[in-house]
């Protein structure tokens, strides 16, 4: 998994996750970067999942932790471009009722405004 939080402005940012999301060291690094974004005034994070091929429960936990951090600081997180397998995983775990999901990054970014 590779990612970079692109904070075009200080309040809103976008991160693109790719390949496989299995947690581990990269999930810890992701969580640290999300926390830093929040501490620096970040209020809305759009997570682009369009390139994700595989995700396990640790990957879901990573997303839940990021959303929790955003909410702790009064912010929000939106998921965009979910592949079918990721969407099915969210439905199966009922996390689809927790996350704000958008068809495109543009829609998710507009919802941040």
matplotlib code that plots the C-alpha trace (Angstrom):
import matplotlib.pyplot as plt

x = [0.0, 1.3, -0.3, 0.3, -2.0, -2.3, -3.4, -4.1, -5.3, -5.0, -8.6, -9.3, -7.1, -7.2, -5.3, -5.2, -4.7, -3.7, -3.1, -3.6, -4.7, -3.7, -2.8, 0.6, 3.4, 1.8, -1.5, 0.4, 2.1, -1.3, -2.8, 0.1, -0.3, -4.1, -3.5, -0.9, -3.3, -6.0, -3.6, -2.7, -6.3, -7.4, -11.2, -12.1, -10.2, -11.2, -9.9, -9.8, -10.0, -10.3, -7.1, -7.5, -7.5, -7.6, -8.5, -8.8, -10.2, -7.0, -7.4, -11.0, -9.7, -7.2, -10.1, -12.2, -9.3, -8.7, -12.4, -12.4, -9.4, -11.1, -14.2, -12.2, -10.9, -14.3, -13.6, -15.0, -13.8, -15.3, -14.6, -14.6, -14.5, -15.0, -14.2, -16.9, -15.0, -14.4, -18.0, -19.2, -16.8, -18.2, -21.8, -21.0, -19.5, -22.3, -19.6, -21.4, -23.8, -20.9, -18.9, -19.9, -19.3, -19.2, -18.9, -16.2, -13.4, -15.0, -18.3, -16.5, -14.5, -17.7, -19.2, -16.3, -17.1]
y = [0.0, 3.4, 6.7, 10.4, 12.9, 15.7, 18.7, 21.2, 23.5, 23.2, 22.1, 19.5, 16.8, 13.7, 10.4, 7.8, 4.2, 1.5, -2.2, -4.1, -2.8, -5.3, -3.1, -3.6, -1.0, 1.0, 1.2, 2.7, 5.2, 6.1, 6.6, 8.8, 11.0, 11.3, 12.4, 14.9, 16.2, 16.7, 18.3, 20.8, 21.9, 19.3, 19.0, 16.8, 13.8, 12.2, 8.6, 7.5, 3.7, 3.3, 1.4, -1.0, -4.6, -6.4, -5.4, -7.5, -6.8, -5.0, -2.7, -2.0, -1.3, 1.2, 3.1, 3.0, 4.4, 7.2, 8.1, 8.0, 10.4, 12.8, 12.8, 13.3, 16.5, 17.6, 16.6, 14.1, 11.5, 10.5, 7.4, 7.6, 5.2, 2.0, -1.1, -3.7, -6.0, -3.2, -2.1, -5.7, -5.9, -2.7, -4.0, -7.4, -5.8, -3.1, -0.4, 1.0, 2.6, 4.4, 5.7, 8.5, 6.9, 8.8, 7.6, 10.1, 12.0, 15.2, 14.5, 13.7, 16.9, 18.9, 17.3, 18.6, 22.2]
z = [0.0, -0.9, 0.1, 0.5, 2.1, -0.4, 1.6, -1.1, 1.6, 5.3, 6.0, 3.3, 1.9, -0.3, 0.0, -2.7, -1.4, -3.9, -4.3, -1.1, 2.3, 5.0, 7.9, 9.6, 9.6, 6.8, 8.7, 11.7, 9.4, 7.8, 11.2, 12.3, 9.1, 9.6, 13.2, 12.1, 9.5, 12.2, 14.6, 11.9, 11.4, 8.9, 8.8, 5.9, 4.4, 1.1, 0.7, -2.9, -2.9, -6.7, -7.1, -4.2, -5.2, -1.9, 1.7, 4.8, 8.3, 9.3, 6.4, 7.5, 11.0, 9.5, 7.8, 11.0, 13.1, 10.6, 10.7, 14.5, 14.5, 12.1, 14.3, 17.5, 16.1, 14.8, 11.2, 8.7, 6.3, 3.0, 0.9, -2.9, -5.9, -4.0, -6.0, -6.0, -3.6, -1.1, -1.3, -0.7, 2.3, 3.8, 3.3, 4.8, 7.9, 8.0, 7.9, 4.8, 7.4, 9.1, 6.2, 3.8, 0.3, -3.0, -6.6, -7.5, -5.7, -7.1, -5.4, -2.1, -2.3, -2.9, 0.2, 2.2, 1.3]

ax = plt.figure().add_subplot(projection="3d")
ax.plot(x, y, z, "-o")
ax.set_aspect("equal")
plt.show()
